[in-house]
C-alpha cells in the first residue's frame, strides 16, 4: 500500500511538472522587428541568428527586413516601427546630437568598410580623378556619403563643387546606376566586394577607408532608449542571442553559408563562400565598439555640435559588458585564448 502511495505521488508530481513545461512551451514568443540597411556580411548576423533558430531559442519571433539608407532606417527606429536597426553609425550620431534617443548597443567591426567602386573599364586611377565626375551614394548623410565627403576633402576636392554627389536610395540602386553608366563611381560598404568578385566593378585605388586610414566603425546595432527602458530584460536576451549568432557565424561555416545563400539573393554558392571566407575573421566575437572608432566618426561630422560630444554619449555597452562578465563567451568558445576575432 505504501509503495502504491509513493508511486501515485511520483506520477502526480511528474504530471504537474509536465503541465508546467507544456504551459511554458506554449508561451507566445516575443515579436521583434530588426532592420538592416544593405546585404553585407557585417549586417548579416541578425539574419543568421534567425535562420539558426537562436532567436526562437531565446524566446523571440524575429522578422529581419531590408530598409535601405541609414538615415531612413534610423528614422524608422525612432518612430518605433522597428525594434532594432543595423546600419551606418553616422546616422545614429546625428539623430542623437539633434535630441533623438537611438543609442548604439554593438558594432560588428571597429573600422569602416566604405570604398569607391568603378566600372571595370573605367580609366580613373585615384581620388583626384573624380573631379568633374558624378559619384552615387545611398543617401545624403549616410555612412557612405560622410566617408566620401571626408575623403574628397583630404585630397583637396570640394564635395558638390568639384564632384557631383547624387543620392540613389540604397546600395542596390548605387550598383545598378554604376553598371548602367549613369554615374562615374559609386560608394558602397563591404557589400561591394560581391560586385568586385563578379567582375562587374573594381575598387578605385586609394579610395577605401582602410587605405585612407580613416578610423571608424562597421555596421552599428542600435535601439532607442525608450525601448531599452521598457524591456531591459528583452534587450539582454536579444544581445545574448546576437552574440550567440556571431559565434554560430564564426564556427559553423556550412550552416552560415546556407543562411547567407538566402540573404544574398541571386548570389552563387561560390560568391557567398568567397564573402564568408574573406570576412569571417573580421567580425569580433564580442561586438564591442571602441571609443576610437566612434571618435573617428565624430571627427568627420560637419555639425559644430559634434565637438561637444564624446563617444560615451552615443553608447550603451552595459549589456555587452554584463555578457562578458557572465562568462558567456567562455561558454560558447571554451577556455583558451580570447576569441577576440
Secondary structure, DSSP 8 states (H G I E B T S, - for coil): -HHHHHHHHHHHHHHHHHHHHHHHHTS--EEEEEEESS--GGG-HHHHHHHTTHHHHTTEEEEEEE--SHHHHHHHHHTTS-SEEEE-HHHHHHHHHTT--EEEEEES-SS---EEEE-TT----SGGGGTT-EEEESSTTSHHHHHHHHHHHHTT--BTTTBEEEE-SSHHHHHHHHHTTSSSEEEE-TTHHHHHHTTS-EEEEEEETTTTT----S-EEEEEHHHHHH-HHHHHHHHHHHHHHHHHHHH-HHHHHHHHHHHSTT--HHHHHHHHHHHGGGS-SS----HHHHHHHHHT--SGGGGG--GGGGB--HHHHHHHHTTHHHHHH-SSS----
